Amino acid sequence: MLTEPDNNASRLKRFLDILRCPVSGEPLTQADGWLTTLDEKQRYRLNEAGIPLFAEQLLSPDAAAQQQHYEKIAAAYTTNLEYPHTQEYLAYLDRVTLAAVGDSNLGTVAELCCGRGEVPALLGRRIGRYIGIDIAESMLRAALTAHAGPNSIFLQADATRTPLAAESVDTVVMLGGIHHVPARAQLFSEIARILKPGGRLLYREPVNDFVLWRLLRAIIYRISPILDDATERPLVYAETVPLLEKAGLRSLEYRTHGLFGFCLFMNSDVLFFNRFFRFVPGIRGITRASARLDEMLLALPGLDRAGLQVVGLAQKV
């Protein structure tokens, strides 16, 4: 007896209960390589990897600019994450992110601007079902290669107009995605729309609350080919938390992490010399020590907002 292959296209059928047309909000059905509304007025093609391409038809100008940018730098972006010092500092950031979200079951999780799909590896068995959404096909293909669990799917779509039903998701996660979305109010409203009452948003993002980092980033974003100063904008507390709360998302935590160690070991896309750290003996241990030092420094009075990354948690009221 032949069994149906377990791929992204076949797994979509397990998510049709929460998939919706982002134009009309109608339920979707799957047939012959397409997702369509019941009246077939709206049709979304599946590519050869089985990824629905909602962004082919519905993409904001800002998202289109980011799509073009990320398709161009995808390979370099992936390479930068392979260095041992980058991996070690990311492991530290993962630990503080896990501490923020706690040990409870997270139910149905949507990772917006998912890139290579970091959340399945980070949150593991706490996830019931997982939907990864990004605008870059190349990133989604890499995510499919790395994470092909039976309860996970990947969709190409705009984070500000997701193909998900209202109140269908228990947890939304964004790891480095919010700062790529200029339309923050629209993004947070969309997150509030898809979250169930009491559902939570977990985020980890570049942050510009400290004046020194604002000045340095103003320069770096203009000279780095990896970064896009036209559409990327790190978070600041005074703007982010009010926008979250206006959208109906009560801020539970906003804590910054990463200082000088982050500058040295997490910027190989910007600092060329950083790439040579991978040849330094004991670089993993040096990176771990720098992360601990950063944590100690940020615990000093007056430096609690001086970090380069923020880990935040908000809850739909």
C-alpha positions as CSV (number, residue, x, y, z in Angstrom):
1,M,0.0,0.0,0.0
2,L,1.4,3.4,-1.0
3,T,1.5,6.1,1.6
4,E,1.4,9.8,1.0
5,P,4.9,11.5,1.5
6,D,5.3,13.6,4.6
7,N,6.3,16.9,3.1
8,N,5.3,20.6,3.5
9,A,2.5,20.2,0.9
10,S,1.0,17.1,2.6
11,R,1.3,18.6,6.0
12,L,-0.7,21.7,5.0
13,K,-3.9,19.5,5.2
14,R,-3.4,19.3,9.0
15,F,-3.4,23.1,9.2
16,L,-6.4,23.9,7.0
17,D,-8.5,24.5,10.1
18,I,-6.5,27.7,10.8
19,L,-5.3,28.7,7.4
20,R,-7.2,31.6,5.8
21,C,-7.1,33.7,2.7
22,P,-5.3,36.9,3.7
23,V,-7.5,38.9,1.3
24,S,-11.0,37.7,2.3
25,G,-10.4,35.8,5.5
26,E,-12.2,32.8,4.0
27,P,-11.1,29.2,4.7
28,L,-8.8,27.6,2.2
29,T,-8.9,24.2,0.5
30,Q,-6.0,22.3,-1.2
31,A,-5.9,20.7,-4.6
32,D,-3.6,20.3,-7.6
33,G,-0.7,22.3,-6.1
34,W,-2.9,25.3,-5.0
35,L,-4.5,26.6,-1.9
36,T,-7.8,28.2,-2.9
37,T,-10.9,29.7,-1.4
38,L,-14.0,27.6,-1.7
39,D,-15.3,29.8,-4.5
40,E,-11.8,29.7,-6.2
41,K,-11.8,33.4,-6.5
42,Q,-8.5,33.6,-4.6
43,R,-5.7,31.1,-5.5
44,Y,-2.2,30.6,-4.0
45,R,0.4,28.5,-5.8
46,L,2.6,26.0,-4.0
47,N,6.2,25.9,-5.2
48,E,8.0,22.7,-5.9
49,A,9.0,22.4,-2.2
50,G,5.3,22.6,-1.3
51,I,5.5,26.1,0.2
52,P,2.4,28.2,-0.4
53,L,3.4,31.5,-2.0
54,F,0.9,34.0,-0.5
55,A,3.5,36.8,-1.1
56,E,3.3,36.4,-4.8
57,Q,0.0,38.3,-4.7
58,L,-0.1,40.1,-1.4
59,L,3.0,42.0,-0.4
60,S,3.5,45.5,1.0
61,P,6.1,47.7,-0.6
62,D,8.2,47.5,2.6
63,A,8.0,43.7,2.6
64,A,8.9,43.6,-1.0
65,A,12.0,45.6,-0.4
66,Q,13.0,43.2,2.4
67,Q,12.2,40.2,0.3
68,Q,14.6,41.4,-2.5
69,H,17.3,42.3,0.1
70,Y,17.1,38.9,1.9
71,E,17.0,36.8,-1.3
72,K,20.3,38.6,-2.2
73,I,22.1,38.1,1.1
74,A,20.7,34.7,2.2
75,A,23.9,32.8,1.6
76,A,26.1,35.3,3.5
77,Y,23.6,35.5,6.3
78,T,23.7,31.7,6.8
79,T,27.5,31.7,6.7
80,N,27.7,34.3,9.4
81,L,25.7,32.0,11.7
82,E,28.1,29.1,11.3
83,Y,31.1,30.6,13.1
84,P,31.8,29.0,16.5
85,H,31.9,32.3,18.4
86,T,28.6,33.4,16.8
87,Q,27.0,30.1,17.8
88,E,28.3,30.4,21.4
89,Y,26.9,33.9,21.9
90,L,23.6,32.9,20.3
91,A,23.4,30.0,22.7
92,Y,23.6,32.5,25.6
93,L,20.8,34.6,24.0
94,D,18.8,31.4,23.5
95,R,19.1,30.7,27.2
96,V,17.8,34.1,28.3
97,T,15.0,33.8,25.8
98,L,14.0,30.5,27.2
99,A,14.1,31.9,30.7
100,A,11.7,34.7,29.6
101,V,9.0,32.3,28.1
102,G,9.2,29.7,30.9
103,D,8.6,26.0,30.8
104,S,4.9,25.8,30.0
105,N,3.4,24.2,26.8
106,L,3.2,26.8,24.1
107,G,0.5,25.2,22.0
108,T,0.2,26.4,18.4
109,V,3.2,28.6,17.6
110,A,3.6,31.0,14.7
111,E,7.1,32.2,14.0
112,L,6.9,35.4,12.0
113,C,9.9,36.4,9.8
114,C,11.1,33.0,10.6
115,G,14.2,32.9,8.3
116,R,15.7,29.5,8.7
117,G,13.2,28.6,11.4
118,E,15.0,28.9,14.7
119,V,12.0,28.2,17.0
120,P,11.5,24.5,16.5
121,A,15.0,23.8,17.8
122,L,14.8,26.4,20.5
123,L,11.4,25.5,22.0
124,G,11.3,21.8,21.0
125,R,8.5,19.7,22.6
126,R,6.8,22.7,24.2
127,I,5.4,23.4,20.7
128,G,2.1,21.6,19.7
129,R,1.9,22.8,16.1
130,Y,4.3,25.2,14.4
131,I,3.8,27.6,11.5
132,G,6.9,29.4,10.1
133,I,6.2,32.5,8.0
134,D,8.7,34.5,6.0
135,I,8.8,36.4,2.7
136,A,12.1,34.9,1.4
137,E,11.7,31.6,-0.4
138,S,15.5,30.8,-0.1
139,M,15.2,31.1,3.7
140,L,12.1,28.9,3.8
141,R,13.8,26.3,1.7
142,A,16.7,26.2,4.2
143,A,14.1,26.0,7.0
144,L,12.4,23.0,5.4
145,T,15.8,21.2,5.2
146,A,16.5,21.8,8.9
147,H,13.0,21.4,10.3
148,A,10.6,18.9,8.7
149,G,8.6,17.8,11.7
150,P,5.2,16.2,11.2
151,N,3.4,19.1,13.0
152,S,5.2,22.0,11.2
153,I,4.6,23.9,8.0
154,F,6.3,26.9,6.3
155,L,4.4,29.6,4.4
156,Q,5.7,32.5,2.3
157,A,3.7,35.5,3.4
158,D,3.8,39.1,4.7
159,A,4.0,39.3,8.5
160,T,1.6,42.2,8.5
161,R,-1.1,40.2,6.6
162,T,-0.7,36.5,7.7
163,P,-2.8,33.7,6.2
164,L,-4.1,32.7,9.6
165,A,-7.5,32.8,11.3
166,A,-8.3,35.2,14.0
167,E,-7.5,33.9,17.5
168,S,-6.0,30.7,16.1
169,V,-2.5,30.9,17.7
170,D,-1.3,30.4,21.3
171,T,2.2,31.9,20.9
172,V,3.8,34.2,18.3
173,V,7.6,34.3,18.2
174,M,9.8,36.9,16.4
175,L,13.6,36.5,16.7
176,G,15.1,39.4,14.8
177,G,12.1,40.1,12.7
178,I,10.3,43.1,14.2
179,H,13.2,45.5,13.3
180,H,12.7,44.5,9.6
181,V,9.1,45.7,9.6
182,P,8.6,49.5,9.4
183,A,4.8,49.2,9.9
184,R,5.1,48.3,13.6
185,A,1.5,49.3,14.5
186,Q,0.2,47.1,11.7
187,L,2.4,44.3,12.7
188,F,1.4,44.3,16.3
189,S,-2.3,44.6,15.4
190,E,-1.9,41.5,13.2
191,I,-0.2,39.6,16.0
192,A,-3.0,40.6,18.4
193,R,-5.6,39.4,15.7
194,I,-4.2,35.9,15.4
195,L,-3.4,35.4,19.1
196,K,-6.0,33.7,21.3
197,P,-7.0,35.7,24.4
198,G,-4.2,35.3,26.9
199,G,-1.8,34.2,24.1
200,R,1.7,35.6,24.2
201,L,4.3,37.3,21.9
202,L,7.9,36.4,22.6
203,Y,10.5,38.6,20.8
204,R,14.3,39.1,20.6
205,E,15.5,42.1,18.6
206,P,18.2,44.6,18.1
207,V,17.5,47.6,20.4
208,N,18.6,51.2,20.4
209,D,17.8,52.4,23.8
210,F,21.4,53.3,24.6
211,V,22.6,56.5,22.8
212,L,26.1,55.0,21.9
213,W,24.5,52.1,20.0
214,R,22.2,54.5,18.1
215,L,25.2,56.5,16.9
216,L,27.2,53.5,15.9
217,R,24.3,51.8,14.1
218,A,23.5,55.0,12.2
219,I,27.0,54.6,10.7
220,I,27.1,50.8,10.4
221,Y,23.7,50.4,8.7
222,R,24.9,52.7,5.9
223,I,28.2,51.0,5.1
224,S,27.3,47.3,5.5
225,P,26.1,45.4,2.4
226,I,24.3,42.9,4.7
227,L,22.2,45.6,6.4
228,D,19.5,47.8,4.9
229,D,19.2,51.2,6.5
230,A,16.1,52.0,4.4
231,T,13.9,49.4,6.1
232,E,15.6,48.1,9.2
233,R,15.1,49.9,12.4
234,P,16.1,48.6,15.9
235,L,13.6,48.8,18.6
236,V,13.4,51.5,21.3
237,Y,11.3,51.1,24.5
238,A,9.5,54.4,24.3
239,E,8.1,53.5,20.9
240,T,7.7,49.7,21.2
241,V,5.8,49.2,24.4
242,P,3.1,51.9,23.8
243,L,2.5,50.4,20.3
244,L,2.2,46.9,21.8
245,E,-0.3,48.1,24.4
246,K,-2.3,50.1,21.9
247,A,-2.7,46.9,19.8
248,G,-4.0,45.0,22.9
249,L,-0.7,43.4,23.9
250,R,0.3,44.0,27.5
251,S,4.0,44.2,28.0
252,L,5.2,41.6,30.6
253,E,9.0,41.9,30.1
254,Y,11.4,44.1,28.2
255,R,15.1,43.3,29.2
256,T,18.2,44.1,27.3
257,H,21.2,41.7,26.9
258,G,24.6,41.8,25.1
259,L,27.2,44.5,25.4
260,F,30.9,44.6,24.3
261,G,31.0,40.8,23.9
262,F,28.0,41.0,21.5
263,C,29.8,43.7,19.5
264,L,32.9,41.5,19.1
265,F,31.4,38.1,18.5
266,M,28.0,38.7,16.9
267,N,28.8,41.0,14.0
268,S,30.8,39.0,11.5
269,D,28.4,40.4,8.8
270,V,29.6,43.9,9.6
271,L,33.1,43.6,11.3
272,F,35.4,41.8,8.8
273,F,38.0,40.9,11.4
274,N,35.3,39.1,13.4
275,R,35.4,36.2,10.9
276,F,39.0,35.3,11.9
277,F,38.0,34.6,15.5
278,R,37.0,31.1,14.4
279,F,40.7,30.3,14.2
280,V,41.5,31.5,17.7
281,P,42.1,28.5,20.1
282,G,39.5,28.3,22.8
283,I,37.2,30.9,21.1
284,R,34.1,29.2,22.4
285,G,35.2,29.5,26.0
286,I,36.3,33.1,25.5
287,T,32.9,33.9,24.0
288,R,31.0,32.3,26.9
289,A,33.1,34.4,29.4
290,S,32.3,37.6,27.4
291,A,28.6,36.8,27.6
292,R,28.9,36.4,31.4
293,L,30.8,39.7,31.6
294,D,28.1,41.4,29.5
295,E,25.4,40.1,31.9
296,M,27.3,41.4,35.0
297,L,27.8,44.8,33.4
298,L,24.2,45.2,32.4
299,A,23.2,44.4,36.1
300,L,25.0,47.6,37.2
301,P,22.8,50.6,38.2
302,G,21.8,52.7,35.2
303,L,22.8,50.1,32.6
304,D,19.7,47.9,32.4
305,R,18.7,49.5,29.1
306,A,22.2,49.6,27.6
307,G,22.2,46.2,25.9
308,L,22.2,45.6,22.2
309,Q,19.4,43.0,22.2
310,V,16.1,43.0,23.9
311,V,14.2,40.0,25.0
312,G,10.5,40.9,25.4
313,L,7.3,39.2,26.3
314,A,3.7,40.5,25.8
315,Q,0.3,39.0,26.4
316,K,-3.0,39.6,24.6
317,V,-5.5,41.1,27.0
